[in-house]
């Protein structure tokens, strides 16, 4: 965790930058799971990846709502 904090120190200076950083991570995870689902031929595994992508999308939406609330 120390390496993570060191790497992202500048992006953790306020709640807004923390939310932005979280949104970046969620978007990257959504993209990864979506691409894995698109390539997967095994139906169960494809469904798993699609489910994970949906979870990440929900997290991203929640963070966007929170950021809007704080900035609005």
VENURJO-V821570 format. One line per field, one symbol per residue. ss: DSSP state (h for helix, s for strand, l for the rest). phi: phi as a letter, one per 20 degrees, with the letter a starting at -180 (. if undefined). burial: I if it has 24 or more other ideal C-beta (glycine too) atoms within 12 Angstrom, else O. A space follows every 10 residues. Layout:
BEGIN
ss->???
phi->???
burial->???
END
This chain:
BEGIN
ss->lhhhhhhlhh hhllhhhhhh hhhhhhhhhh hhhhhhhhhl llhhhhhhhh hhhhhhhhhh hhhhhhhhhh hl
phi->.ffffffdgf ecebfffffg fffffffffg fgffffffef efgfffffff ffffffffff fffffffgff ee
burial->OOOOOOOOOO OOOOOOOOII IIIOOIOOII OOIIOOIOOO OOOOOOOOIO OIIOOIOOII OOIOOOOOOO OO
END
